[in-house]
């Protein structure tokens, strides 16, 4: 037990160290990109090299920006000459957009979508800088999900006892289990498989595993729906149990869904 605890501690410390290094590198890269934004056309390449953070990707970005900047300046000058008094039109447009932005009741306009939209755009722009961080986070979250899924499965087997069967049809003379982990989620054995497979997909950063996990979720959800039809026929109070435990496969899924809808301004 002591050896296992030490191994887990060492693994967590390594993950945290990798996350810290990745965050630091990302912060340095973001600062460099901001400070050298005006130097892309005159010496941006040499500035990045002098700071020691230039990479082939950044160098190619600097060269592309340098080639694109004169074209953008010419296009901007031509547009302004064509419109003449466009400053007033631009000011009116900006004021109108600002008015539209401030219109409506805060919290009821779907702000969460806009925030996530710009956050994801930002991550697309600087995504490569966070690859190591995402790997570390995926490893940590994957391990936690896998451990949680296995634990939930063991509790489900223990609580179900002699009622355990691989088939959707309940056994003859069985009882309806409503306590323990079955008081949190109606099908913990199916849920543990999904959660563990998601964790394994994150640990290995495997898209194919995540894709098959989605297929497994669809299958188990259909199997659980068929099983609940049979349970409703067998146990008269199964409908009441479903009302008391709204989550079919994933614990607290209904609660989290309600919170997200509330944040998004939905009903």
N, C-alpha and C positions, 0 to 999 in steps of 0.2 A: 504493500500500500504506500509506504514512504517513497519507494522508487517510482511508482506510478505518479504520485503527486509531484515529485521533483521533475519528472519528464514533462508533465503538463505545464508546470511553472516555467520551465525552460522554453517550451514551445510558445507560450503566451508572451514571454519576454522578447523572444526573437521576432514574433509578429509585431509587437508594439514598436520595437526598434526599427523594423523595416518600414512601418507606417510613418514613424517620425522622420526617417531619412527621406522618404518619398514626399512628405509634406514640405520639408525644408527645400528640397530640390525644386518642387513645383512653385514655391513662393519665390525662390531666387529667379527662376525662369520667368515668372509673371512680372517681377520687378524689372528685370532686364528688358523684357518686351515693351513695357510701358515707358521706361526711361529712354529707350532707343527708337521710339516710334518715329521721331522726326529725323532720325539718322539713317533710315533705310535707303535714301537716295544719295547720301554723301557720307560714306564711311561706315555704314551700319555693319557691314561685314567685318571690318577691322576692329570695331568696338566690341563686338561679340567675341571675337578671337582674343582680344586683350583681356576680357573678363574670364576667359577659360571655360565658357559654357556653350560655345558654338558647336553645333552638331550639323551633319549634312542636311537634316530637315530644316533647321533654322536658316542655314546658309541659302538653301533653295528658296525659302520664303523671302529672305532679304532681296535676293536677285529678282524674284517675281515682282515684289513690291516696287523695286527700283524701276523696272521696266513699265509697270502699270501707272506709276505716279504722274509722269508727264502727260500721258493720255487723259487721265482724270482731270488734270489742271486745264488742259486745252478744252475738254468738254465742258467744264464748269464755266470757263471764260466765254465760250461760244453761247452757252445757254443764257448767261447774264446779259450779253450784248444783244441777244435776240429779244429778250423780254423787256429790256430797258428798265422800267420802273418796277421791277419784280420784288424790290425790298419790302414795299408796303404789302404786296400780295402775300409774300412769305410770312410777314408778321401777322397778317390776318389769319392765315392758315394755321400758324403755330398757336395763336390765341384760341382759335376754334377747336383745335385738337385738345388743348389744355382744358377747355370748358367741357368737352365731351368726356375727358378723363375724370374730371371731378364730379361729373353728374351721377346721380344715383346714390343709394344708401350703401355705406361701407359694410362689407360682409355679405351683401346680397347681389353683387355684380359678377361673381365668379372669379375673384381675385387670385384664388389658388392656381387656376389654370394659367393665368398670365405670369405669375411668379415662377411656376415650374417651367413654362415655355422659355423664358429668358435664362433660367438656370441651366436648362438642358442645352440651349444654344451656346452658352458660355462654356459648358463642359465639352461640346463638340469642338470648339475652337482650341481649347487648351487640353483636350482629352489625353493626348500622348504623354503629357507630363505627369499624369496620375495613374499610369499603367501599373507601376509597382505598388502604389497605394491601393488600387482596386484589387490587385492580386492578394495583398495582405488582408484587406477587409473581407474579400471573398473566402479566404482560407479560414479566418476567425469565425465569420458568420456561418459558413458551411459546417465547421466542426460543432458549433453550438446547436445548429438545427439538427444535425445528425444525432448528436447526443440526446437532444430533447425528443426527437422522433422515436428513437430506440427506447427511451425511458417510458414514453407514453404507451408504446406497444406492450412493454412488459407489464405495466399497470393494467392495461386492458385485458391481457390474458389472465392475470391474477384475479381481476374483478369478475370476468365472465365465468371462470371456473369450468364446471362440467357442461355448461351451455355452449362451449366453443365448438364451432363447426366451420369448415371452409365454404359451405354452400349458403346461398342466400336464404334458402328455406330453413326456418327455425326447427329445432329438434322437437320430437314428440315429448310432451310433459315438461318442457323447459319453462323457465321463469323469465320475466322481463327485468333486466338489470338496469337500475336507475341510480345507483350509488357510485361512489368513487369517481373514477375518470369519466364514467358514463353520465355523471351529473354535469359534466362540462361540455362534452361532445357526444353525439349519438353513435358514431362509428369510429372509435379511436384506433382500432386495428387498421382500418383503411387509411385513416389520417396519418398514422405513424409511417406507413409506407411512402406516402406522398412527401411528407416533411423530410424524411431521411433521404429520399432520392433527390430532392431539391438541394439539401445540404451537400450531398456527394457531387452534384453538378457544379456547385459553387466552389467546392474544394479543388476540383479538377479544372474549373473554368471551361467546362465542356458544353458547347451548344447542342450537340447531338444528344447528350444525356438529358439536358433540360427539355429538349423537344420530345423525347420519349417519356419524360416525366409528365409533360402536359397530356400526352395520350393516355398514360396510366391514370391521371386524374379524371379524365373524361370517362374511362371505363369503370373506375371504382365509383364514380358518382352515379352512373347508370345502374351499376350493381346494387348500390345502396338504396336507390329509388325503388328498384324491384323488391329488395329485401323488406323495405318499409311497407310496401303493399301487402306482403305476406304477414308481416308483424301486426298490421292493422286488423287483418282478418283473424289472427290468432289471439291478440290481446285487445280487449275492448277499451282499455285506458291508454293505448299507445298514442292516440291523437293528443291527449292531455300531456303526455310526456314530451311530445314534439313541441308543444307550446311552451313548456318549461325549459327545454333545452333546444334553442333555435339553430345551433350549429350542427350541421350534418357530418362534416369531415374534418374541418380545421377549427381548433378551439378559438373562440372569440372572433371568428370571422365576421359574424353578423354585427357585433359591436363595433369592430374597426370600420366596417362598411358604413354604418350609421354615422360614425364620427367623420369620416371622409366626406360623406354627402353634406353634413352640416357645415364643414369647413368650406366646401365648394359652393355653398349658398343654396343647396338643394333643399327639398322638403324631407 
